[in-house]
Amino acid sequence: MIDWDVAYRIATDYVATLPIDATHGDRSIIDDRFTEAYDFGWLFHFQSAFWIQTGDPLWQLLDNFPFLVDRRDGHTIPVPPRHKAEMLYRFAQQWAAELPLA
């Protein structure tokens, strides 16, 4: 099992690897306002650092999926917004049955 600190480090390392046009020094960062905690893990949302700082829509990342960091082993799972409810429901069932999250 991993704790919050480890999960957050995994999440920040993960978003640092995501492609973004860094020509002007921008980068992807966790948007802490939207992080969700569950028994089975944490759902992290990310966005452009410039957009979070300025609110300027020119910097907003589009089509970026939140991702889950599994509490058991720290692996990450993309969660497309249109499938979020069904995926979170399935994760909860898998967690209760002590099955790996997938």
N, C-alpha and C positions, 0 to 999 in steps of 0.2 A: 504494500500500500504506500502511496505517496501522499504527502501533505500539501497544503496550499502553497507554501514557498517553492517547493519543487515543481508543482504544476505551473505556477506562474513563470518560473524560469524556463520550463519547457515551452510554454506559450510564447514568451518573448523571443526565444531562440528560433522558434518555428516561423514567426512573422518576419523575422530579420532575413530569412532566406527567400521570402516571396518577392517575385519580380515587381519592381516599381521604377518609374522614370526618376532616377535620382540626379538628373542633370543639375537641378538647383539645390541639391542637398536634402531633399525630402526622403522619408523612409516610412515604412509601415510600423505602426505601434498598436498595442492593445488599447482598446477604448474601454477603460475600466467602468464607465457608466453602465455598460450593458452586460457585464460578466454575470453569469447565472451559476449558482451552485446546486448540485444534485447529489444524491447518495452515491451515484456511480461515477461522478466526475464534475468537471467544470466546463461550461460553455463560454468560450472567449470570442469576442468580436474585435475586429481590428479595423483601422482606418489610416489614412495618410496623416502623418504628424502635422503637416501644414494645415490640413483641413480642421483637425481638432483644435489647433491653436488659433486659427483665423476665422473659421466658418465659411471661408470663400469656396463656393461650389466648384470653382475651377480646379481645386486640389482634391475634391472628393473622389475616393475610389468607388467604382461601380462594380457590381457583380462579385463582390468579395464575400465568400461564405464564412460564417462563423465555424468554429471547430471545437470539438470536445477533446479534453485531455482526460483519458481514462484514469480513474483513481487507483486502479489495481497496479498498472504497470507504466502509466505515463504515455501510452501511445496516443497519437492524434487521429481524429476522425472528422473529415469535413462534414458539415451539416447544412445542406442546401436549404435556404429559408422556406421554400415551398414544401419541403418534406420534414421540416423541423418537428412538428407535433407527432407525426407517426414515428420518426426516428427516436425521439426522446421516450415515447411510450415503449418502443421495442427495447431500448437500452434499459429502462426500468425493469421490464420483464426478464431480460437476460441477467441483470444484476441480482434480482430476487432468486433466480434459478441457479445462480453461481456459474453462469456461462460467460465466455468471453464476449465483450462488446464488439459488434461488427456492423 
